[in-house]
């Protein structure tokens, strides 16, 4: 008890020295609190984003597996077989709905839905929304490629069928059939919404559809009207759809420049028509049953007038662990190595937290530097303090106090001052942590955007002109944030945190304060244990 009382009295007797130590510890504690809070906020924001994110995944054909099979062997013999690769790509097929449903039975899958997509043309009474300016110099063919770039249609034969294994002719409309309402993600996330009429019934077999407002206005259509669509491979094959609803789409309309090099009218969100999966499947089934198949006498290649269809399935997971488990277990369920499970949500999440990771890393380095410098300064101050109090040490030890008790007294003095300063520093740091973190995070995001913009300019690309300065006569390609283009959609970073300092940070800060006090006290203990009280009293200086 005497040691504690003497330590408290000593603190008040040496106000100047202890205030100086307190100021230094206060600065260290505020800086440490900010650094710890930034790291904690980054970790919490990442966890919250991951917890609130619905993870979706798709199973697709793995092109890399084909490439690896075509590579030369380890001895270096042979070469890349282009004809075999081309044949393999033609035979590449996605999973059927039944196969997808088999893997959807996995316990990790929360939900599963699928869509069917086909490309169709309109009729004289029903035309696709076209924002391009028609010129006499350049006429676009049916698959969306401009004649000024030559014949790029490949194996597409508009109006005459297409080579089996190729993608077929590109129509003016993208017609999508949804298995369930949950598959209509644009309507769930608010990108699209019904403005007139109703959505078709889930799983309906009738040819009921919904069209965009732009398309309805462009063709003077309303709910209840019947539209006629045709097979782009056989214009004689027509189907009548009944409009039961009209929807608004908040996405930007694709301009004429967006249709260069294969972007057709169907890439415009305004030219998308939605049906139920069953209804659209009945159309493609009928098209296949009535298709005309012919064989080229010279090449032996078969062509068909059936509409090509594309089925895509989406698996929904609650957590990343469930997704990771699924990527492993699905192969045990029979999926071959030719297919791969991938999730764009995981990739987008990893991109969105890059500024947070950078900020957290910077905070760690800052914290290490502050603690290192602070520890050195405190040690130096304590060394000079003990040297100034050398006579006091001699007196205390001469009257019978053990050296270790003197050392404990000096350590308690440092500890009390440190705890008080850390407490005040924690309050200041907790108050300023959120605005400071958001301000630094904003700077990180701006730096990331600036880096990306600089990279685009280095490659001769500027926003609004993805072809750079390749040609002044080319129409401008305008992609707003969130639109998809050659580079994909813009990354949406986590730009704000709501909390930073919590009980974990405060406990860590307290631990740092105790650590600094102990480190600084080591100097006191070493000097006290070395002093000889008789020499100190006889040689007072």
C-alpha positions in Angstrom: 0.0 0.0 0.0 2.9 2.3 0.8 4.2 1.8 -2.7 0.9 2.8 -4.3 0.5 5.9 -2.1 4.0 7.0 -2.8 3.5 6.5 -6.5 0.4 8.7 -6.5 2.2 11.4 -4.5 5.1 11.2 -6.9 2.8 11.8 -9.9 1.5 15.0 -8.4 4.9 16.2 -7.3 6.4 15.8 -10.8 3.5 17.3 -12.8 5.6 18.6 -15.7 7.2 15.3 -16.4 4.0 13.3 -16.1 2.0 15.8 -18.2 4.7 15.5 -21.0 4.5 11.7 -20.8 0.7 11.9 -20.8 0.6 14.1 -23.9 2.9 11.7 -25.8 0.8 8.7 -24.7 -2.4 10.6 -25.7 -1.0 11.2 -29.2 0.0 7.6 -29.5 -3.4 6.3 -28.2 -5.4 8.6 -30.5 -3.4 7.4 -33.5 -3.5 3.8 -32.4 -7.3 4.0 -31.8 -7.8 5.4 -35.3 -5.6 2.7 -36.8 -7.4 -0.1 -34.9 -10.8 1.4 -35.7 -10.0 1.6 -39.4 -9.0 -2.1 -39.4 -12.0 -3.1 -37.4 -14.4 -1.1 -39.6 -12.9 -2.6 -42.7 -13.3 -6.1 -41.3 -16.8 -5.5 -40.2 -17.9 -3.8 -43.5 -16.5 -6.8 -45.4 -18.3 -9.3 -43.2 -21.5 -7.3 -43.4 -21.3 -7.1 -47.2 -20.7 -10.8 -47.5 -23.5 -11.6 -45.1 -26.0 -9.4 -46.9 -24.9 -10.7 -50.3 -26.9 -13.3 -52.1 -24.4 -15.5 -53.9 -25.3 -16.9 -57.2 -23.4 -19.3 -59.4 -23.6 -20.9 -62.8 -22.2 -24.1 -64.3 -20.6 -23.6 -67.7 -18.5 -25.4 -70.1 -14.8 -25.0 -69.3 -13.0 -23.8 -72.5 -9.6 -24.1 -70.7 -10.1 -27.9 -70.4 -10.4 -28.1 -74.2 -7.4 -25.8 -74.7 -5.3 -28.0 -72.3 -6.3 -31.1 -74.3 -5.1 -29.5 -77.5 -1.7 -28.4 -76.2 1.5 -30.3 -77.2 2.6 -33.1 -74.8 5.4 -32.8 -72.3 8.0 -34.1 -74.8 7.1 -31.2 -77.1 5.9 -33.4 -79.9 2.9 -32.5 -81.9 1.2 -29.1 -82.0 -2.0 -27.3 -81.4 -4.7 -29.1 -83.4 -6.9 -26.3 -84.7 -9.3 -28.4 -86.6 -9.8 -30.7 -83.5 -10.3 -27.6 -81.3 -12.8 -26.2 -83.8 -14.7 -29.5 -83.8 -14.7 -29.6 -80.0 -16.1 -26.1 -79.7 -18.9 -27.0 -82.1 -19.8 -30.0 -80.0 -19.6 -28.0 -76.8 -23.0 -28.1 -75.1 -24.3 -26.7 -71.9 -26.2 -28.7 -69.3 -29.8 -29.5 -69.9 -32.5 -28.4 -67.4 -32.8 -31.9 -66.0 -29.0 -32.1 -65.4 -29.1 -28.7 -63.7 -32.0 -29.8 -61.5 -30.0 -32.8 -60.4 -27.2 -30.6 -59.0 -29.8 -28.3 -57.5 -30.7 -31.1 -55.1 -27.4 -30.4 -53.3 -28.0 -29.5 -49.6 -26.0 -26.3 -50.0 -28.3 -24.8 -52.7 -30.9 -22.5 -51.3 -32.7 -21.8 -54.5 -32.4 -22.6 -58.2 -33.9 -21.0 -61.3 -33.2 -21.1 -65.0 -33.9 -19.1 -68.1 -34.3 -19.8 -71.8 -33.1 -17.2 -74.3 -33.7 -17.1 -78.1 -33.3 -14.5 -80.7 -36.3 -13.6 -82.9 -37.3 -11.1 -85.5 -40.4 -8.9 -85.7 -42.8 -8.2 -88.5 -43.9 -5.3 -90.6 -46.4 -4.3 -87.8 -43.9 -5.0 -85.0 -40.4 -3.5 -85.3 -37.5 -3.3 -82.9 -36.5 0.0 -81.3 -33.7 1.4 -83.5 -31.9 4.5 -82.4 -29.2 4.4 -85.2 -29.1 6.8 -88.1 -29.5 4.9 -91.4 -27.1 5.9 -94.2 -26.8 4.9 -97.8 -23.1 4.1 -97.4 -23.4 1.4 -94.8 -26.1 -1.2 -94.5 -26.1 -3.7 -91.7 -26.9 -7.3 -92.4 -29.2 -9.4 -90.3 -26.7 -10.6 -87.7 -25.7 -7.0 -86.8 -22.3 -6.8 -88.6 -21.7 -3.9 -90.8 -20.7 -4.5 -94.4 -17.8 -2.1 -94.2 -16.1 -4.7 -92.1 -16.6 -7.4 -94.7 -18.5 -10.6 -94.3 -18.2 -11.5 -90.7 -21.3 -13.6 -90.5 -19.4 -16.8 -90.2 -21.7 -19.8 -90.4 -24.9 -17.7 -90.0 -27.2 -18.0 -93.0 -30.0 -15.4 -92.4 -33.4 -16.7 -93.6 -31.8 -20.0 -94.8 -30.9 -21.7 -91.6 -27.6 -22.0 -89.8 -24.8 -24.5 -89.5 -25.5 -27.0 -86.7 -23.2 -26.2 -83.8 -23.0 -22.5 -84.6 -25.0 -19.7 -82.9 -27.4 -19.0 -85.8 -28.7 -15.8 -87.1 -29.1 -12.8 -84.8 -32.6 -11.5 -84.6 -33.8 -8.0 -83.6 -35.4 -9.2 -80.3 -34.0 -11.1 -77.3 -36.8 -13.3 -76.0 -36.3 -14.6 -72.5 -38.3 -17.3 -70.8 -38.2 -17.4 -67.0 -38.8 -20.6 -64.9 -40.0 -18.7 -61.8 -40.5 -15.2 -60.6 -37.3 -15.4 -58.6 -35.4 -15.8 -61.9 -36.6 -12.3 -62.9 -33.8 -10.5 -61.0 -34.3 -7.2 -62.8 -37.7 -6.9 -61.3 -36.6 -8.1 -57.9 -33.7 -5.5 -57.7 -35.8 -2.7 -59.1 -34.1 -2.3 -62.5 -37.4 -3.1 -64.2 -41.0 -2.7 -63.0 -44.5 -3.3 -64.5 -46.2 0.0 -65.3 -49.3 -1.3 -67.1 -51.0 -4.6 -67.0 -49.7 -7.6 -65.1 -46.8 -10.0 -65.2 -47.6 -13.4 -66.8 -48.4 -16.3 -64.5 -45.4 -18.2 -63.2 -45.1 -21.4 -65.2 -47.8 -20.4 -67.7 -48.1 -22.3 -71.0 -49.9 -19.6 -72.8 -47.9 -17.3 -75.1 -48.4 -14.2 -72.9 -45.5 -11.7 -72.8 -44.5 -8.4 -71.4 -42.6 -5.8 -73.4 -40.8 -2.5 -72.6 -42.4 0.9 -72.6 -40.1 2.1 -75.3 -41.1 -0.8 -77.5 -44.8 -0.3 -76.8 -44.6 3.4 -77.7 -42.4 2.8 -80.7 -45.0 0.4 -82.2 -48.1 2.1 -80.6 -49.0 -1.0 -78.6 -51.0 -1.5 -75.4 -52.0 -4.3 -73.1 -54.1 -6.9 -74.9 -52.6 -6.4 -78.3 -51.1 -9.3 -80.2 -47.6 -9.1 -81.7 -46.1 -11.3 -84.4 -42.5 -12.6 -84.1 -40.6 -14.7 -86.6 -37.8 -17.2 -86.7 -34.7 -15.3 -88.0 -33.6 -18.5 -89.8 -37.0 -19.0 -91.4 -39.1 -15.9 -91.9 -42.1 -18.1 -92.8 -42.2 -19.4 -89.3 -44.2 -17.0 -87.2 -45.7 -16.9 -83.7 -48.3 -14.7 -82.1 -47.7 -13.4 -78.6 -50.3 -11.6 -76.4 -49.1 -8.5 -74.5 -50.3 -8.9 -70.9 -48.0 -6.3 -69.3 -45.7 -3.4 -70.1 -42.5 -2.8 -68.1 -40.1 0.1 -67.6 -36.4 -0.5 -67.7 -34.0 1.9 -65.9 -31.0 0.8 -67.9 -29.5 3.1 -70.5 -30.5 2.4 -74.1 -27.7 1.0 -76.2 -26.7 3.4 -79.0 -25.7 2.7 -82.6 -22.1 2.6 -81.6 -22.8 -0.2 -79.2 -23.8 -2.4 -82.1 -20.5 -2.4 -83.8 -18.7 -5.7 -84.3 -21.8 -7.8 -83.6 -24.0 -5.7 -81.2 -27.4 -6.0 -82.8 -30.7 -4.4 -82.0 -31.4 -7.3 -79.6 -28.7 -6.0 -77.3 -30.9 -3.0 -76.5 -32.8 -3.6 -73.2 -35.8 -2.0 -74.9 -36.0 -4.9 -77.3 -36.3 -7.6 -74.7 -39.5 -9.6 -74.5 -40.3 -11.7 -71.5 -42.3 -14.9 -71.3 -42.6 -17.9 -69.0 -40.1 -20.7 -69.6 -42.8 -23.1 -70.5 -44.3 -20.8 -73.1 -41.0 -20.1 -74.8 -40.0 -23.7 -74.7 -43.1 -24.6 -76.5 -42.0 -22.2 -79.3 -38.5 -23.6 -79.6 -39.8 -27.2 -79.5 -42.3 -26.5 -82.3 -39.5 -24.8 -84.3 -37.3 -27.8 -83.9 -40.1 -30.2 -85.0 -40.9 -28.1 -88.1 -37.2 -27.4 -88.9 -35.7 -28.1 -92.3 -32.4 -29.8 -92.2 -30.1 -29.8 -95.3 -26.6 -31.0 -96.0 -24.0 -29.0 -98.0 -22.8 -31.2 -100.9 -19.3 -29.7 -100.9 -18.6 -29.4 -97.1 -20.9 -32.0 -95.8 -22.1 -29.6 -93.1 -25.7 -29.7 -92.0 -27.8 -26.6 -91.6 -31.2 -26.3 -89.8 -33.8 -23.6 -89.7 -34.7 -24.4 -86.0 -34.2 -21.5 -83.6 -31.1 -22.0 -81.5 -31.8 -21.7 -77.8 -29.6 -21.1 -74.8 -30.5 -22.3 -71.3 -28.7 -21.0 -68.3 -29.3 -22.0 -64.7 -28.5 -20.1 -61.6 -27.8 -21.6 -58.2 -28.4 -19.4 -55.1 -26.4 -19.8 -51.9 -26.6 -18.1 -48.5 -23.0 -18.1 -47.5 -19.6 -18.4 -49.2 -18.9 -21.6 -47.4 -21.9 -23.2 -48.9 -20.8 -22.0 -52.3 -17.3 -23.4 -51.8 -18.8 -26.7 -50.6 -21.0 -26.9 -53.7 -18.1 -26.3 -56.1 -16.5 -29.5 -54.6 -19.5 -31.7 -54.0 -21.1 -31.1 -57.4 -18.3 -33.2 -59.1 -19.1 -36.0 -56.7 -22.7 -35.8 -57.9 -21.6 -36.6 -61.5 -20.5 -33.3 -63.0 -17.5 -33.9 -65.4 -14.3 -31.9 -65.4 -15.4 -30.3 -68.7 -17.6 -28.0 -66.7 -16.7 -25.4 -64.1 -18.7 -23.7 -61.4 -18.2 -19.9 -61.2 -19.8 -16.9 -59.5 -19.6 -13.4 -60.7 -20.9 -12.2 -57.2 -17.7 -13.5 -55.5 -15.5 -11.7 -58.1 -17.5 -8.5 -57.8 -17.3 -8.7 -54.0 -13.5 -9.1 -54.1 -13.3 -6.1 -56.4 -15.6 -4.0 -54.2 -13.4 -4.5 -51.0 -10.1 -3.5 -52.7 -10.2 0.1 -51.3 -11.1 -1.3 -47.8 -8.2 -3.8 -48.0 -5.8 -1.1 -49.0 -7.0 1.2 -46.3 -6.7 -1.6 -43.7 -3.2 -2.4 -44.8 -2.1 1.3 -44.6 -3.7 1.5 -41.1 -1.6 -1.5 -40.0 1.7 0.0 -41.2 0.7 3.4 -39.6 -0.1 1.6 -36.4 3.3 -0.2 -36.3 5.2 3.0 -37.0 3.4 4.9 -34.3 3.8 2.2 -31.7 7.5 1.8 -32.5 8.3 5.5 -32.4 6.1 6.0 -29.3 7.8 3.1 -27.4 11.2 4.6 -28.2 10.2 8.1 -27.0 8.7 6.7 -23.8 11.8 4.6 -23.0 14.1 7.7 -23.6 11.9 9.8 -21.3 11.9 7.2 -18.6 15.7 6.8 -18.8 16.2 10.6 -18.2 13.5 10.5 -15.5 15.2 7.8 -13.5 18.6 9.5 -13.9 17.1 12.7 -12.5 15.5 10.8 -9.6 18.7 8.9 -8.8 19.0 10.5 -5.4 15.4 9.6 -4.6 16.2 6.0 -5.4 19.2 6.1 -3.1 17.1 7.5 -0.2 14.3 5.0 -0.6 16.7 2.0 -0.7 18.8 3.4 2.2 15.7 3.5 4.5 15.1 -0.1 3.8 12.8 -0.2 0.7 13.7 -3.1 -1.6 14.9 -2.2 -5.1 12.1 -4.3 -6.7 9.6 -2.2 -4.7 11.1 1.0 -6.0 11.0 -0.4 -9.5 7.3 -1.3 -9.0 6.6 2.3 -7.8 8.2 3.8 -10.9 6.2 1.3 -13.1 2.9 2.2 -11.3 3.6 5.9 -11.9 4.0 5.2 -15.7 1.0 2.9 -15.7 -1.4 5.3 -14.1 -0.4 8.2 -16.4 -0.6 5.8 -19.4 -4.1 4.5 -18.5 -5.5 8.0 -18.0 -4.0 9.2 -21.3 -5.2 6.0 -23.1 -8.7 6.5 -21.8 -8.8 10.1 -23.0 -7.2 9.1 -26.3 -9.8 6.3 -26.8 -12.7 8.7 -26.3 -11.2 11.1 -28.9 -10.4 8.3 -31.3 -13.8 6.7 -31.0 -15.5 10.1 -31.7 -13.4 10.8 -34.8 -13.0 7.3 -36.2 -16.0 7.1 -38.4 -15.6 10.4 -40.3 -11.8 9.8 -40.6 -12.3 6.3 -41.9 -14.9 7.4 -44.5 -12.7 10.3 -45.6 -9.7 8.0 -46.1 -11.9 5.4 -47.8 -13.2 8.0 -50.2 -9.6 8.9 -51.0 -8.8 5.3 -51.7 -11.8 4.9 -54.0 -10.8 8.1 -55.9 -7.3 6.8 -56.2 -8.6 3.4 -57.6 -10.9 5.3 -60.1 -8.0 7.5 -61.1 -5.8 4.6 -61.6 -8.3 2.8 -63.8 -9.0 6.0 -65.8 -5.2 6.5 -66.3 -4.9 3.0 -67.5 -7.7 3.5 -70.0 -6.1 6.7 -71.3 -2.7 4.9 -71.6 -4.4 2.4 -73.8 -5.9 5.2 -75.9 -9.4 4.7 -74.5 -11.4 7.5 -73.0 -14.9 7.3 -71.4 -17.5 7.2 -74.0 -15.2 6.0 -76.7 -14.0 2.5 -76.1 -12.3 2.3 -79.5 -10.0 5.2 -78.6 -8.8 7.1 -81.6 -9.0 4.2 -83.9 -11.1 6.1 -86.3 -12.8 9.5 -86.1 -15.6 8.2 -88.3 -16.7 5.5 -86.0 -19.8 6.1 -83.9 -19.2 6.8 -80.3 -19.9 3.9 -77.9 -21.4 5.2 -74.7 -21.3 3.1 -71.5 -22.5 4.5 -68.3 -21.5 3.2 -64.9 -23.1 -0.2 -64.4 -23.5 -0.9 -68.1 -21.8 -3.9 -69.7 -19.3 -3.4 -72.4 -16.0 -4.9 -73.4 -14.7 -4.3 -69.9 -17.8 -5.3 -68.1 -19.8 -3.2 -65.7 -18.2 -0.6 -63.4 -17.1 -1.8 -60.0 -19.2 -0.6 -57.1 -16.9 -0.2 -54.2 -17.9 -0.2 -50.5 -17.7 3.5 -50.0 -18.9 4.0 -46.4 -18.7 2.5 -42.9 -21.3 3.1 -40.2 -19.2 2.1 -37.2 -15.6 1.8 -36.4 -14.7 1.7 -32.7 -16.2 -1.1 -30.6 -15.4 -2.9 -27.4 -12.8 -5.0 -29.3 -10.9 -1.9 -30.4 -11.0 -0.4 -26.8 -9.7 -3.6 -25.3 -6.9 -3.7 -27.9 -6.1 -0.1 -27.2 -5.9 -0.8 -23.5 -3.6 -3.7 -24.2 -1.4 -1.4 -26.2 -1.3 1.1 -23.4 -0.3 -1.5 -20.9 2.4 -2.8 -23.3 3.8 0.7 -23.8 3.9 1.3 -20.0 5.7 -2.0 -19.4 8.2 -1.3 -22.2 8.9 2.1 -20.9 9.2 0.8 -17.3 11.9 -1.7 -18.3 14.4 1.2 -18.5 13.4 2.2 -14.9 13.8 -1.3 -13.6 17.2 -1.8 -15.2 18.6 1.5 -13.8 17.1 1.0 -10.4 18.5 -2.5 -10.0 22.0 -1.2 -11.0 22.2 1.6 -8.5 24.1 1.3 -5.2 22.4 3.4 -2.6 25.6 4.2 -0.6 27.4 5.4 -3.7 24.4 7.5 -4.7 24.2 9.3 -1.3 28.0 9.8 -1.1 28.4 11.0 -4.6 25.3 13.2 -5.1 25.5 15.2 -8.3 
